[in-house]
Each structure stands twice: as C-alpha cells, then as structure tokens.
Amino acid sequence: MGRRKKKVWTVREEREGDFPAIESLIETMFQNTLNFGGAQKDILSNMRSEGRFIPELSLLVEADGAIVGYLMLSELPESKTKNGKNSLLLSPVCTQEAYQHQGIATSLIQAAIEKAKQLQYQAIFLIGHPVFYSRFDFVPGKHLGIRESNGAPQDFVLVLELAPGGLEEISEVNLLI
Ligand SMILES: CC(C)(COP(=O)(O)OP(=O)(O)OC[C@H]1O[C@@H](n2cnc3c(N)ncnc32)[C@H](O)[C@@H]1OP(=O)(O)O)[C@@H](O)C(=O)NCCC(=O)NCCS
C-alpha cells in the first residue's frame, strides 16, 4: 500500500569508546521491558567479558553524531550446528525512538546476517515477533522441530538457518540464558 522505501543505513562494528553511549541507549530503550529492565546494560557489559561475545557481531548505526541503533549477536551455549559451531542469539536490537521506522533495525539485522554467514555460523535464534522477522526469513523453531526449554513462548521462538541442514542436530535450545 504505497509504503515509503526505507533508507539503507551504514552499519559498523562497535569500538571500545562506544560502550557508554551504547549502554545508555540500551538502558533507555529497555527500561520498561520485562526480562531486560535496567539490568540489560549490565548483562551487556558482562557479555563483553565472556567467551560468547563476538566483537564483529556487535553492531551499531550512527546518525547526527550519536549512536541511534544497536544490535548484538552472541554465541548461544550448547547449540552446536552441523559444522560444530554454536548457533547465535540475536539480542538485543534497538533503535532510538526518534529514529524508528526508518529502516535502522532492518539494516542492522541484514548486516548481522551477512557477517554471521561470513564467520561460518549456521543459525541465528531470537525471541521476537514472527511477522516482523519473517521478512528476514526467520521461521518459528517449532516448524523445524526445535523447542525452547526454558519457558519462552514457543510461537515467538524464531530461527534462521544460514546453511542448509545446519540445524539437523538441534531439537532443543535455551534462549533465556
Ligand atoms: C523493534 C525496533 C528495534 C524496530 O526498529 P526500527 O529501526 O524502527 O525498525 P525498522 O525501521 O527497520 O522497521 C520498522 C518495522 O519494525 C516493525 N516493528 C517495529 N516495532 C515493532 C515491535 N515492537 N514488534 C514487532 N515489529 C515491530 C514494524 O513492522 C515496522 O514497520 P513500519 O515502520 O512500516 O511500521 C524498535 O522499535 C525498538 O527499538 N523497539 C524497542 C526495543 C525492542 O523491543 N527491541 C526488540 C526486542 S530485543
């Protein structure tokens, strides 16, 4: 219905100097969200010191001299795909309110998918809205015989297979780590 074509934004990897601005963006965007709350910012800084953090997959978009969009893909423990690499978890993704609906999250997600493929990862999991993520070819895990084991609503447990057959050996994942 005559939707305006959205802009493609320049996405880059985070650098150490970006940490405070990213943390403040996350804190603002998730302050009212159950599961995340203010603690999301601490989860983020703890993650950076853990083995499952991947610097190339911590991505941001800048506009008007500020960080206005952020996305992280991290390794999901005990989720080995066919090639022996763990699956990835997409969380969080956010766009500052004044910049929403302009394609920033879309650009971040597309860039993350491409980089994940380059790094030979075979699958990305997330908890999110099936309609929004279907545009990136995410499907409900249950359609591939995969269930979430820690209480996430199964209809919102989504997965994108990056290599054919990559998920063959996975029947269960814990996304609420
Ligand atoms: C969801 C979010 C990241 C989208 O960012 P964005 O930069 O506006 O996204 P894009 O412009 O690329 O795409 C916008 C589309 O996202 C979809 N969308 C936006 N918010 C959504 C939500 N809460 N749930 C499902 N879909 C959503 C809509 O289909 C929208 O399309 P429209 O602009 O034509 O209405 C942003 O709204 C946000 O930061 N929300 C708060 C944090 C959050 O809930 N993150 C996701 C869970 S980790």
The ligand as a Tripos MOL2 file, in Angstrom:
@<TRIPOS>MOLECULE
LIG
   48    50     1     0     0
SMALL
NO_CHARGES

@<TRIPOS>ATOM
      1 C1         11.7250   -3.1040   17.2100 C.3       1 LIG1
      2 C2         12.6810   -1.9520   16.8030 C.3       1 LIG1
      3 C3         14.1070   -2.4190   17.0270 C.3       1 LIG1
      4 C4         12.4500   -1.6040   15.3320 C.3       1 LIG1
      5 O1         13.4140   -0.6120   14.9790 O.3       1 LIG1
      6 P1         13.2590    0.3080   13.6520 P.3       1 LIG1
      7 O2         14.5820    0.8970   13.3710 O.co2     1 LIG1
      8 O3         12.1110    1.2160   13.8140 O.co2     1 LIG1
      9 O4         12.9000   -0.8090   12.5820 O.3       1 LIG1
     10 P2         12.7720   -0.6080   11.0100 P.3       1 LIG1
     11 O5         12.5570    0.8180   10.6760 O.co2     1 LIG1
     12 O6         13.8840   -1.3150   10.3430 O.co2     1 LIG1
     13 O7         11.4880   -1.4390   10.7610 O.3       1 LIG1
     14 C5         10.2700   -0.9330   11.3190 C.3       1 LIG1
     15 C6          9.3040   -2.0590   11.3370 C.3       1 LIG1
     16 O8          9.5310   -2.7910   12.5250 O.3       1 LIG1
     17 C7          8.3190   -3.3740   12.9190 C.3       1 LIG1
     18 N1          8.2420   -3.1150   14.3330 N.ar      1 LIG1
     19 C8          8.5540   -2.0070   14.9920 C.ar      1 LIG1
     20 N2          8.3820   -2.2050   16.3160 N.ar      1 LIG1
     21 C9          7.9890   -3.4810   16.4650 C.ar      1 LIG1
     22 C10         7.6780   -4.2920   17.5620 C.ar      1 LIG1
     23 N3          7.7300   -3.8290   18.8140 N.pl3     1 LIG1
     24 N4          7.3110   -5.5750   17.3340 N.ar      1 LIG1
     25 C11         7.2330   -6.0280   16.0840 C.ar      1 LIG1
     26 N5          7.5250   -5.3100   14.9990 N.ar      1 LIG1
     27 C12         7.9070   -4.0590   15.1950 C.ar      1 LIG1
     28 C13         7.2090   -2.7810   12.1330 C.3       1 LIG1
     29 O9          6.8120   -3.7330   11.1800 O.3       1 LIG1
     30 C14         7.8840   -1.5950   11.4620 C.3       1 LIG1
     31 O10         7.3830   -1.3800   10.1940 O.3       1 LIG1
     32 P3          6.8160    0.1040    9.8550 P.3       1 LIG1
     33 O11         7.9290    1.0760   10.1270 O.co2     1 LIG1
     34 O12         6.4980    0.0010    8.4050 O.co2     1 LIG1
     35 O13         5.6540    0.2950   10.7570 O.co2     1 LIG1
     36 C15        12.4060   -0.6660   17.6350 C.3       1 LIG1
     37 O14        11.0330   -0.3870   17.5950 O.3       1 LIG1
     38 C16        12.8550   -0.7370   19.0850 C.2       1 LIG1
     39 O15        13.9920   -0.4170   19.4120 O.2       1 LIG1
     40 N6         11.9470   -1.1370   19.9970 N.am      1 LIG1
     41 C17        12.2670   -1.2150   21.4340 C.3       1 LIG1
     42 C18        13.2380   -2.3340   21.7120 C.3       1 LIG1
     43 C19        12.7250   -3.6740   21.2740 C.2       1 LIG1
     44 O16        11.5760   -4.0290   21.5430 O.2       1 LIG1
     45 N7         13.5850   -4.4720   20.6060 N.am      1 LIG1
     46 C20        13.2280   -5.7900   20.1160 C.3       1 LIG1
     47 C21        13.4150   -6.8260   21.1560 C.3       1 LIG1
     48 S1         15.1290   -7.1090   21.5980 S.3       1 LIG1
@<TRIPOS>BOND
     1     1     2 1
     2     2     3 1
     3     2     4 1
     4     2    36 1
     5     4     5 1
     6     5     6 1
     7     6     7 2
     8     6     8 1
     9     6     9 1
    10     9    10 1
    11    10    11 2
    12    10    12 1
    13    10    13 1
    14    13    14 1
    15    14    15 1
    16    15    16 1
    17    15    30 1
    18    16    17 1
    19    17    18 1
    20    17    28 1
    21    18    19 ar
    22    18    27 ar
    23    19    20 ar
    24    20    21 ar
    25    21    22 ar
    26    21    27 ar
    27    22    23 1
    28    22    24 ar
    29    24    25 ar
    30    25    26 ar
    31    26    27 ar
    32    28    29 1
    33    28    30 1
    34    30    31 1
    35    31    32 1
    36    32    33 2
    37    32    34 1
    38    32    35 1
    39    36    37 1
    40    36    38 1
    41    38    39 2
    42    38    40 1
    43    40    41 1
    44    41    42 1
    45    42    43 1
    46    43    44 2
    47    43    45 1
    48    45    46 1
    49    46    47 1
    50    47    48 1
@<TRIPOS>SUBSTRUCTURE
     1 LIG1         1 GROUP 0 **** ****
